[in-house]
Amino acid sequence: MIELKSLVINEHCINFKKEAIFKAIKSHKNSLTFLGFQIVNDYSLLIQILINCTKLETLEITQERSSFFTNRNPSQQFYLNNHSISVKHFYHKNIVGNENFFKTFLKMTSRNLQTFSSRYITREILDIMWEHCPNISYLNVSTYSFYISSFFQLIDSLKFLEHFTLEIQDGYPNFHEYDLQQLASKLPHSLNYLGINFFLTPNQLNFFLNECKAQIQTLELNYFHLHDIDYVHTVLKYSQEVKCLKLVKYKKGIYGMGYCRFNPELYCRRNNRNENHICKNKGFKYFKKKLDCNDKGTIKIGDLSLCEVKPYSYSFYGYPDLI
């Protein structure tokens, strides 16, 4: 008998009898390590599947269609019966989800859970994560600006957090200095990858970085303007002060403006610096041609590298480490 390690169930399987799906997956319960669903229409069945697949490490729910199936029975209750789930890595791509499933799943994975990547989040889910999931090391979430204060308690509790990306869906949040200071101060020393997918002015970015105690090695800024000298100066100054920052990723296109090249002559003139001294002694390297969509080159400014980051994805195969 063939033993499956990975299984992805597409949307056409939702018309199958639940018993048939459960029986088919259960026959591979001792070998499955990856399980993916495009659509879930019975979360109670999914819980039973997860309980039985004792070797399962990764669960992905894509749900790329409408929310008809995803939120069909949002008040559905699940019974734990003191069972646990072995899943370590969880990916949820849709902005709509079943809150009760999330809370049950987080309680049952508990200390096993290491990766949580989701575009669906609520305050109650954040509270459950804070209470039950202290070993999360990779956290990728999308939320709204009025939820930001709910993250402080969670982030402060994740002592093993290495990778954190935060997307604000309203894009241009009106953050107060207190919010930025709280978020920056809560980031643990273990963090080495920080992704900011919301707009900050150069002054706000400078304030945030100065308040941050984490030893960030890679900084992802999806609203970073490569052609804006103030942004370049902020990240360059920070990298020279803390020494640990080695890579800044920016997003091409309408926000990243990747078609604009960095001009060290303009940078030096705007900041009253001697271009020859900086270029020769600090090791400026830069492209003399415009970057196009297919250009994967890296701009070097001393020890700091700047490169393009691909669009955000909350799926397993779109994970930033795989880029």
Secondary structure, 3 states (H helix, E strand, C coil): CCCCCEEEECHHHHHCCHHHHHHHHHCCCCCCCEEEECCCCCHHHHHHHHHHCCCCCEEEECCCCCCCCCCCCCCCCCCCCCCCCCCCEEEECCCCCCHHHHHHHHHHHHHHCCEEEECCCCHHHHHHHHHHCCCCCEEEEEECHHHCCHHHHHHHHCCCCCEEEEEECCCCCCCCHHHHHHHHHHCCCCCCEEEEECCCCHHHHHHHHHHCCCCCCEEEECCCCCCCHHHHHHHHHHHHHHCCCCEEEECCCCCCCCCCCCCHHHHHHHCCCCHHHHHHHCCEECCCCCCCCCCCCCEEECCEEEEECCCCCCCHHHCHHHC
